[in-house]
Amino acid sequence: MVGPSTSKLISYQQFTAGHALSFTSQPYLKELFERTCNPSIPLTIVVGAGVSMNAGLRSWEELVSEMIGMVGSDKFQKIVHGDKANLMRKVEMVLQLINGRRRQAMPEKLIREALYQNDMATLVPGELALSIAKLASLRRADVRLITTNFDTLLEEALRCYVDDQEVTSFALDEVEEWSAAAENGQFGVMHVHGIVPPTGQAKGPFVLSESEFFQHGAKVRRIIADSLESSCAIFVGLSMSDPNLIGPLYDLTAKKTAMRFALTVPEAAPGAQNERESTEYALEVAKFMEAKFRLSTVLLKSYSQLHQVLADLSLAILEPNRYLRTPSDDPSSLVYGARLRRALDQCYSTVGCAKRDRVPDGRRAATLNDRLYRALHADQGPVGVISRIASDSYSYDFRRSTEKLSLFLWLRSRGQRGRRARYALSLIGMSAYSHREEWSLRSEIEIMRATKMTASQAVFYGAPLAVDLERQVGSPIWRGLVALPIVLDSTSCDLRVSQSPADLLTVGAITLNSTHRVAPEVPSGPGLSILALFDDEQMKMVLASIRYAADAVLTPDS
């Protein structure tokens, strides 16, 4: 067993005050990269609900809650919601109550109704699914993919990198076919709990309730154990409390060389008073999993960092020498920290900052203000795109409306004068007005789960967000905003996987602020932004226009 003196877990001090994506601070991270890049070691990737949630689907708890709503009796819904039993037992009772009224409702129909929104005919993979698929496509001949999810997001993501006919979904009764597909270089995704796509044929058996867990659990554990025994395993988006996962890990503890890694972002622990307590608890859990199950936990500060690790694994496979064996102070190094420093230096220089400057001031602040204003109003920028959608789809003249917009640019904080950089964002400039003196723009926010700043939340979750703001004293003008992370590509390496860049870096966030409400619970009433009326496809165009604005501002003048 692993003792305190031999633990390779990151310490609390290193995690909170240092760099989580550091081979020095987090030795398990280095082991993960070395073993994933070793072509002689097979790779197994086990995917859970966190990957589906990254694409906008419901969590396991939300899925069960939706199923409770199908019971049909307010009395029984209230009772089941209040029941302290585990979720699988709750599902058992939900099925009992539903079947008593619907006469044997099909489980796949219930899952489909609970998991997907009514208008969801196709699945759009999130960044986590795409990064996993990219990594799998590079390991082609010796990768196994296992998921506890009902959806087929992973398959859709794989089709972005390999031919459609190379990707197949397999259910629990198709283990031999799944193994044969892997041996033939095909990409088979094993769904140990069943397959329920938004439309089309579902495939069981479905492991959803407690009795189904008892019925099929042994087979699920055997599949996972066989896949883990001689491979490097990566667990993504899993709580690691499922007995079907813990059982195989425990059975393999006698193996001297552990090659099982869990990528984890500390959750908000029930009962914790603050973020610190949640993090301390997550570290204690990781120590327990290390000692009892030989599971190597890589703790990360945000879901952006989780995506970054997966993306960087692909880059390291493509360029192992430059990533793993070139010193970080070498200009050709591709290790994450070196790439981030170079990219941030370039970004800060482009917006008018000298080497030690935190934000531009004086004339340089005014210049950045002008650049942001031009990007906002460009034909491909937010005002141009929103105006065309409003005119074409709603016969609405946006430019003559009372709604006003502004862009706010945030960059990852840099270390200053011997002070180590915090995991935070610095407000660099705005299009509505410029702060010409540096002291007037001192706004730095931590990137953390508990933050109330939407720019920080967008980086923490690694996804766009649209929120309405409460009126605040001293800042009454902005009522809503759309925020998204700024992800640069090919800053140090031009290699691609299919059409996707291998070199990706999250360097900050950009927000589009509105004087109107952009995400109201009820899309009506005074002060409503035209954005609140846009459908998903139209909002994708708006997000693309905001990305265009970020690129326009951060691309050096030729």
C-alpha positions, 0 to 999 in steps of 0.5 A: 500500500502507498504510505504518506512518505511515498505519496505522489499526490499534489499537496494542498499548498502546491494545489492552491498557491502553485501550478496544478499543471506542473510535472514538478508539483504533481508527479502523477501528471508526469507519469500520466503523460509518460505512460500515455505516450508509450506506444507499448502500453495499451490505453483504456479510457473510461468516461462518465457523466461529466463528459455528457454534462460538458455537452449540456446533457443532464447529470445522473442526479438530474436524470433521476429527478426528471424520472421522478417527475414522470411518476404522475402523482404529486404525493408520490413525487414528493415522497420519492424526492424526500427519500434518503435512499441511494439514487439506484433505489430511487429509480427502482421505486420510480419504475415501480410507480410508473409501471403501476400506471403505465403498464410496463413502460419501456426503460429506454423510453423513460431514459430518453424522455429524462435525458434529452430535451424535446427538440434534441435530435442530434448530439453536439459533442463538448470539448471534453468528448472531442479531446478524448476522441482526438486522443483515442484517434492517435492511439488507434491500434491499442485503445479501448473506450468504455462509458457508463453513459447512455448517450452516444456523444463519444461516438459523435466526437470520434467521427470528427477525427476518423471515418464514420464506418470505423466507429461502432457502439456496443452494449453489454452483451457484445463484449466479444464483438467489441474486443474484435473491433479493437483488435482490428483497429476499429473504434468501439465504444462499450456502453456498460449501462446500455445505449439510448441515442436521442433518436433511433434504436436503443440497445440494452441491457439497461443498468439503471435501477438497483435490481439491474445493477445486481443482475448485470454488475458482475459482467460490468466489473469483469469487462472493466477489470479485463480492460484495466489489467495491463493497460494505462487507464484514464478515468474522466468525468466519474465520481469513482464511487460506483462499485462497478469501478471500485471493485475492479480497482481493488481486485488489481491492487496486487499489481505492483505497477499502478497505471490508473489515473483519475482526472478530477476537479474538486466538487463542492463538498456537502457540508463544506463551508468554503472552497478551501474545505472542499479542496482539503476534503477532495485531497483526503479522498484522493489519498484514500483512493491512492492507499486502498486502490492504487488510483493515481488522482490528478487534481485540477483547478477547473474543467478548462484544465481538465480539457487542457490535460486531455488536449496536451496528451494528444500534443505530447503523443505527436511531439514526445521529444519537445513535450517530455524531454526538452527543458521548459526554458528551451524556446522549442519546448511544448510543455504546457507551462512554457507554451502558456508563458510564451502565449500570454507574453504575446497577448499582453504585448499585442494589447500594449503591455510591456514585460512587467505591465499588468494592464495597458495605461495611458495612450496604450489603453486608449488604443486597446479601447479603439481595437475592442470598439472596432472588433465589436462593430465589425461586419463579422463582430457581434454588432454586425452579426446580431444586426443581421440576425435581428433584421432577417429573422425578427424584422428588427432594427438592432442598431436603432434600438436602446440596447447597447453592447460592450466587449470586456477583455480578460487575460490570465494573470501573469507573475509580477516582480518575483510574485508567482502568477495566481490562477486568476483573470485580469481585466485588461480593457473594454470597448465602451470606455478606457481607463487611462491610469493603471490603478483604475483598472486593477481588477483580478478575479480568481478562477474558481467554482464559487466565483460570482464573476461570469468571466471566471465561471466561463473559464472554470467550466470551460464553456460559454455562459449567458447570465443576467446581472442584478443591479449593483450600486456603482455599476447599474448599466449592465443587465446581462452578458455572454461570456466565453473562454478565449482558446488560442491554437497553434501558438507553438506548434502547427500540427493538426489531428484531422482538421483540429489543432493539436496545440490549444491554450485557454488564455482568458475570457471575453464577455459581451455585456448588454444594457438589457437582459440576455437570459431571463427565465421568461423571455418577455417584459421590458429591458429584454435583449434581442439575444433572449429571442435567438435560437441555438443556431443563432446563438452559435453565430453570436458566439462565433462573432465574439470569438472573432472579436477576441481573435481580432484584438489578440492577433498582432498587427502585421 
